[in-house]
Amino acid sequence: MTLEGKRVAIIIANEFDEREFRQPYERLKQEGADVVVVGVEAEQLLMGHHRQEEVMTDASLDDISPDDFDAVVIPGGYSPDKLRLSQKAIDFVREMHNQGKLVAAVCHAPWLLISADIVRGKLMTAWPSVMIDLKNAGANVVDREVVIDGNIVTSRSVTDLPAFIQTIINVLEGKAKMEAAS
């Protein structure tokens, strides 16, 4: 239980990618982290993108504060596109970043980071179509399974989940370098 005492928010909306939610959720819990599923509303039943899983949110964005978490993980699917319409989601991600806390985004999730205006000058990766948006928002884009730049960790897709999750764990354990937010 290497992450005992660490709190991680996983932010989702309808049409989240089931594997990009479930695999980090389960692994972080196995490592001892307190993982909180956050949505726009508390106790809301959300449907996955592939209609394979429903997940109940533990808390709403109104109920949480970046002060209470060590990291935020944002799965892909169409969920990030819906979340970037929520000013509270944007503000939460921006404040987590500004406090130097881990912001981890996979696949389409960097869309929310673009809306939070935290990607300019950052080395990042994402799903191919999102790479174009990152580049247009001023990020330095590379095609790698996982990238760490400061306190932001990004990955491209479901196939990168093992490296993505291990990097999140390593950062939270202090085994991977995470610099203070610039």
C-alpha positions as CSV (number, residue, x, y, z in Angstrom):
1,M,0.0,0.0,0.0
2,T,2.4,2.6,-1.2
3,L,-0.1,5.4,-1.7
4,E,-1.6,5.3,1.8
5,G,-2.7,8.8,2.8
6,K,-2.9,10.0,-0.8
7,R,-6.2,11.3,-2.2
8,V,-7.0,11.2,-5.9
9,A,-10.0,12.7,-7.7
10,I,-11.1,11.0,-10.9
11,I,-13.3,13.4,-12.8
12,I,-15.8,12.0,-15.2
13,A,-19.0,12.8,-17.1
14,N,-21.3,10.7,-19.3
15,E,-19.5,8.7,-22.0
16,F,-16.2,8.3,-20.1
17,D,-13.9,5.6,-21.5
18,E,-14.6,2.6,-19.3
19,R,-11.0,1.2,-19.3
20,E,-9.4,4.6,-18.9
21,F,-11.6,5.1,-15.8
22,R,-11.6,1.5,-14.3
23,Q,-7.9,0.6,-14.7
24,P,-6.5,3.7,-12.9
25,Y,-9.3,3.6,-10.3
26,E,-8.7,0.0,-9.4
27,R,-4.9,0.2,-9.4
28,L,-4.8,3.4,-7.3
29,K,-7.1,1.8,-4.8
30,Q,-5.0,-1.3,-4.7
31,E,-2.0,0.9,-3.9
32,G,-3.8,2.4,-1.0
33,A,-5.0,5.7,-2.4
34,D,-8.3,7.2,-1.4
35,V,-9.9,7.6,-4.8
36,V,-13.0,9.8,-5.2
37,V,-15.1,9.7,-8.3
38,V,-16.2,13.3,-9.0
39,G,-18.8,14.5,-11.4
40,V,-20.8,17.7,-12.1
41,E,-23.3,16.3,-9.6
42,A,-22.9,13.9,-6.6
43,E,-24.5,10.5,-6.6
44,Q,-25.1,10.7,-10.4
45,L,-25.1,7.5,-12.4
46,L,-22.9,8.0,-15.5
47,M,-22.8,5.8,-18.5
48,G,-19.5,4.8,-20.2
49,H,-18.8,5.6,-23.8
50,H,-19.1,1.9,-24.9
51,R,-22.2,1.3,-22.8
52,Q,-20.3,-1.4,-20.9
53,E,-20.3,0.2,-17.4
54,E,-22.2,2.7,-15.3
55,V,-20.5,4.5,-12.5
56,M,-22.0,6.5,-9.6
57,T,-20.1,9.7,-8.6
58,D,-19.0,10.0,-5.0
59,A,-19.0,13.8,-5.0
60,S,-19.8,16.9,-7.1
61,L,-17.4,19.6,-8.2
62,D,-19.3,21.8,-5.7
63,D,-18.4,19.5,-2.8
64,I,-14.6,19.3,-3.4
65,S,-11.6,21.5,-3.2
66,P,-8.2,21.1,-4.8
67,D,-6.8,21.6,-1.2
68,D,-8.2,18.1,-0.4
69,F,-6.4,16.2,-3.1
70,D,-2.9,15.1,-4.2
71,A,-3.8,14.4,-7.8
72,V,-6.6,14.5,-10.4
73,V,-6.9,11.8,-13.1
74,I,-9.0,12.6,-16.1
75,P,-10.1,9.6,-18.3
76,G,-10.8,10.0,-22.0
77,G,-13.8,9.1,-24.1
78,Y,-16.3,11.9,-24.7
79,S,-16.4,12.8,-21.0
80,P,-13.6,15.5,-21.3
81,D,-15.6,17.3,-24.0
82,K,-18.6,17.5,-21.7
83,L,-16.5,18.5,-18.7
84,R,-14.9,21.4,-20.5
85,L,-18.3,23.0,-20.6
86,S,-18.3,23.0,-16.8
87,Q,-16.5,26.1,-15.4
88,K,-16.2,24.3,-12.1
89,A,-14.3,21.4,-13.8
90,I,-12.0,23.9,-15.6
91,D,-11.4,25.8,-12.4
92,F,-10.7,22.6,-10.4
93,V,-8.1,21.4,-12.9
94,R,-6.5,24.8,-13.2
95,E,-6.2,25.2,-9.4
96,M,-4.8,21.6,-9.0
97,H,-2.1,22.6,-11.6
98,N,-1.5,26.0,-10.0
99,Q,-1.0,24.3,-6.6
100,G,1.7,22.0,-8.2
101,K,-0.4,18.9,-7.7
102,L,-0.5,16.1,-10.2
103,V,-2.8,16.5,-13.2
104,A,-3.0,13.3,-15.3
105,A,-4.9,13.1,-18.5
106,V,-5.2,10.3,-21.1
107,C,-6.5,10.1,-24.6
108,H,-9.1,13.0,-25.2
109,A,-8.7,14.3,-21.6
110,P,-6.2,17.0,-22.5
111,W,-9.2,18.9,-24.0
112,L,-10.0,19.8,-20.4
113,L,-6.4,21.0,-19.8
114,I,-6.6,23.2,-22.9
115,S,-9.8,24.7,-21.5
116,A,-8.0,25.3,-18.2
117,D,-5.3,27.1,-20.1
118,I,-2.4,25.1,-18.6
119,V,-0.9,23.6,-21.8
120,R,1.1,26.4,-23.3
121,G,4.8,25.5,-23.5
122,K,4.3,22.0,-22.0
123,L,5.6,18.8,-23.5
124,M,2.5,16.6,-23.9
125,T,0.9,13.7,-25.8
126,A,-2.7,12.7,-26.4
127,W,-5.0,10.9,-28.9
128,P,-3.9,11.9,-32.4
129,S,-6.9,14.3,-33.1
130,V,-6.3,16.0,-29.7
131,M,-2.6,16.4,-30.5
132,I,-3.7,19.0,-33.1
133,D,-5.7,20.9,-30.5
134,L,-2.8,20.8,-28.1
135,K,-0.4,22.1,-30.7
136,N,-2.8,24.9,-31.6
137,A,-3.1,25.8,-27.9
138,G,0.7,26.2,-27.6
139,A,1.8,22.8,-26.3
140,N,4.9,20.9,-27.6
141,V,3.4,17.7,-28.8
142,V,5.2,14.3,-29.0
143,D,4.0,10.8,-29.9
144,R,5.0,8.8,-26.8
145,E,3.1,6.4,-24.5
146,V,3.5,8.7,-21.5
147,V,5.0,12.2,-20.9
148,I,5.7,14.1,-17.7
149,D,6.2,17.9,-17.9
150,G,6.2,19.6,-14.5
151,N,3.1,18.3,-12.7
152,I,1.2,17.2,-15.9
153,V,1.2,13.6,-17.0
154,T,-0.3,12.7,-20.4
155,S,-0.8,9.5,-22.4
156,R,-2.3,8.7,-25.8
157,S,-4.8,5.9,-25.4
158,V,-6.0,2.7,-23.7
159,T,-2.9,0.8,-24.9
160,D,-0.7,3.2,-22.9
161,L,-2.6,2.7,-19.6
162,P,0.0,0.5,-17.9
163,A,2.7,3.1,-18.4
164,F,0.3,5.9,-17.6
165,I,-0.9,4.4,-14.3
166,Q,2.6,3.4,-13.2
167,T,3.8,6.9,-13.9
168,I,1.0,8.3,-11.7
169,I,2.0,6.0,-8.9
170,N,5.7,6.8,-9.3
171,V,5.0,10.6,-9.2
172,L,2.7,10.2,-6.1
173,E,5.4,8.0,-4.4
174,G,8.1,10.6,-5.3
175,K,10.0,8.2,-7.6
176,A,9.4,10.2,-10.7
177,K,10.4,13.8,-11.0
178,M,7.6,16.3,-10.8
179,E,8.6,20.0,-10.7
180,A,6.5,22.7,-9.2
181,A,4.0,24.4,-11.5
182,S,5.6,27.2,-13.4
